[in-house]
């Protein structure tokens, strides 16, 4: 199963392609964002994710289009840029949260052997230059 980190990573990569921003947003939403459950996200990213999903699917579609197409069509280029930036911010929040979990688990590492060494182990004979 693909997790939220993988989907947001892929969505972020989708956003940096060379196609117009509105096309990139639609592709990121359809391919990656719709598969993310809010519960998969850290609490600090959930409100932003809800906002993104509302921005990308909150407009009533016309005949022949879906909500994401209608929502993105109604956005200005600046609104589309802001929405894309918010997706990247959410990905950053997940990375920071994941990094914090890794630091916590690393703190519980048990040392199996002493790193203390006798000073004799480090004695090196002095080098002298002779002509």
N, C-alpha and C positions, 0 to 999 in steps of 0.2 A: 504494500500500500504506500502510495506517495503521501508524504506528510506536508504540513503547511509550509515548512521552511523550503522544501523542494519546489512547491507550487509558486511561492512568492519569489523565489530565486528565478524560476523560469519566466514568471510574469515581468520581473525587472529586466531580464535579458530581452524579452519581447519589446519592452519600451525603448530600448536603445537602437533598434533597427532603423534603417534609412527611410522607411515609409512614412507618410503623414501621421501626425500624432493621433488623430482620431481613429485611424485604421489600427494603429498599435494598441490603443486602449481597448477597442472592440476585440481584437485578437487575444489580448491578455485576459480580458474578462471571460470570454467564451472558453478559452483553452485551459486556464489555470485558476482563476479566482473563484469560479462557481463551484469548484470541487473542495473548497476550504470551508470547514465548519468553524464557526466562531469559537467554539470550545477548544479548538486546537491551538488557539492563539494565546499568548500571555495576556494577562488582564490589561496591561498598559497599552496594548495594541487593538483591543476589541472595539473601542469606540471609533477609532479611526477607520477600522475595517468596515464597520457598519455604515459609516459616512461614505466611504468609497462605493460600497455596494448600492447605496441609495442614489448616489450621484450617477452611477453607471446603469441603473435600471429603474429609475424613479418616474420616468415620463411615460404617459399613456401613448402606446404606439399607434401609428396610422395603419390602415389596411395594408397588409403585405410586409410589414416590418415587425421586429420584436422590440421589447422595451429597451434593450441596450442600444440598438441602432437609433431608436427615437431619442434616447437620452443624450447620446453622444452627438447626434445631429444638431440638437438644440444648444449644445455647449459652444461657447466662444473658444478660440484657440488658447486664450489665457486660462480659461476654466479647464480645458483639457490638459494644459501643462501643469496646472495646480493639482489636478486629480492624479496625474502620473507621478508627480513629486510625492504625493501622499502615499502612493503604493510603495515607492522606494523607502519612505520613512517607516512604513510598517515593516518592511523587510529588515531595515536597520534595527528596529526595536526587537524583532525576533532574534536577530544575530546577537544583540547585546544580552538578551535574556538567556540565550543558549550558552553564551560565553560565561555568564555568571554561574550557571548550573555546572559547567565544566570546572570552574575554579572551586566551587564548593566540593565537588567530588574529588578533585585533586588534593584538597586539604585533608581528606581522610586517608591518604596513603600511609601505609604502615612501613616504617623503616625496619628492615630485616637485619641489617648489619651496621655496625658502628662505622662512621666515616672518620673517626679519630684514628690517627696513625702515630706510631712511635716516631720521634724525631730522627732516629737512626735510619729510617727508610729513606729519608730525604738528604742524607749526607752525601755529598758529591766531592770527590777529590778535587783539590784546586788545580787548575790548569796553569802551567807556567810556560812562558815562551823562552826558548833557548835559541841562541844564534850559533 
